Amino acid sequence: MKRLFDLYPYRFTIFLVSLLFILFGTLFIPSKLFVVFVNPLFFIVNILAGILLIWKKKKVKNLFVFLFFTIIFIYILSSLLTIDEKSLTYIRFGILFLFYSIVTYEIITQVWKSKKVTRGVIFGLMSGYISLGIVGFFICMSVEIIEPDSFSGLVSQQLNNEGNGDDLMYYSFITLLTIGYGDILPVSQLARNASVIIGLLGQFYLVIVTAVVVEKYIRHSGKLE
């Protein structure tokens, strides 16, 4: 754990790189190979990077370490025992939702409080925005769990498949970016409310957090001159 702390100055970089590989690794690595071998590795790295982000907060750090080993235990349990896999999936989902929500908040807080805009802070700014998309995905998945078929146009619906993860991850980022292709639509009131929240989070981040970082950079650059 002490060696992990030595990586603290690179926490934003590690988190960002691992997160980008998780989201876009299939663009460079064959899908089957990525899902079986590469993605789990970078997922663990991303979790450890999240722990690194809150390392200086003892109580939260202990919670994250507990959540990390809980997730590992659940993965082992689901692969070895013939028990209700859906229950384990919901537990894992809840843990990851909590994890990325706390990490996103911590990233935004650290970026906000940074006195100088370094390369690490820029990576943190990028990480925070991408993490908001992850949180948006968990919000959408929660809506779909509470009210099935809250979103129309999911590919998995056309294939009679319950796995909506990839579709809703895509929808979350498209909504966060305010692109809105219209291929996936929120049809329930709960889904519409969730979509508005995701869109607002993206706009607030760009208008407030990014603007503050840019202002700090301009002010610091002016002092150097």
Residue pairs with C-beta under 8 A, 6 or more apart in sequence:
4 48
4 51
4 52
4 55
5 52
5 55
7 14
7 52
8 52
8 55
9 120
10 120
11 49
11 52
11 53
11 55
11 120
12 53
12 107
12 120
12 121
12 123
12 124
12 127
13 120
13 123
14 45
14 49
14 52
15 46
15 49
15 50
15 52
15 53
15 103
15 107
15 127
16 123
16 124
16 126
16 127
16 130
18 42
18 43
18 45
18 46
18 49
19 46
19 127
19 130
19 131
19 134
20 130
21 38
21 39
21 42
22 39
22 42
22 43
22 46
23 130
23 169
25 34
25 38
25 39
25 42
26 34
29 38
47 68
47 71
47 99
48 68
50 64
50 99
50 100
50 103
51 61
51 64
51 65
51 68
53 103
53 106
53 107
53 110
54 60
54 61
54 64
54 102
54 103
54 106
55 61
57 106
60 102
60 106
64 99
64 102
67 95
67 98
67 99
70 95
71 92
71 95
71 96
74 88
74 91
74 92
74 95
75 92
77 83
77 88
78 85
78 88
90 145
93 138
93 141
93 145
96 138
97 135
97 138
97 142
100 131
100 134
100 135
100 138
101 135
101 138
103 131
104 128
104 131
104 132
104 134
104 135
107 124
107 127
107 128
107 131
108 128
108 205
108 209
110 124
111 121
111 124
111 125
111 128
111 209
111 213
112 209
112 212
114 121
114 124
114 213
114 216
115 216
116 216
116 220
117 213
117 216
117 217
117 220
121 213
122 213
125 209
125 210
125 213
128 205
128 209
129 176
129 202
129 205
129 206
132 176
132 198
132 201
132 202
132 205
133 169
133 172
133 173
133 176
134 169
134 172
135 201
136 172
136 173
136 175
136 176
136 198
136 201
137 165
137 168
137 169
137 172
137 173
139 172
139 194
139 197
139 198
140 151
140 168
140 171
140 172
140 191
140 194
140 198
141 164
141 165
141 168
142 194
143 150
143 151
143 188
143 190
143 191
143 194
144 150
144 151
144 164
144 168
144 191
146 190
147 188
147 190
147 191
149 157
149 187
149 188
150 186
150 187
150 188
150 190
150 191
151 164
151 167
151 168
151 171
151 184
151 185
151 186
151 187
151 191
152 184
152 185
152 187
153 183
153 184
153 185
154 164
154 167
154 168
154 184
155 166
155 167
156 162
156 163
156 164
156 166
156 167
157 164
167 184
168 184
170 184
171 184
172 198
174 180
174 181
174 184
175 195
175 198
175 199
175 202
176 198
176 199
176 201
176 202
177 202
178 199
178 202
178 203
186 192
186 194
186 195
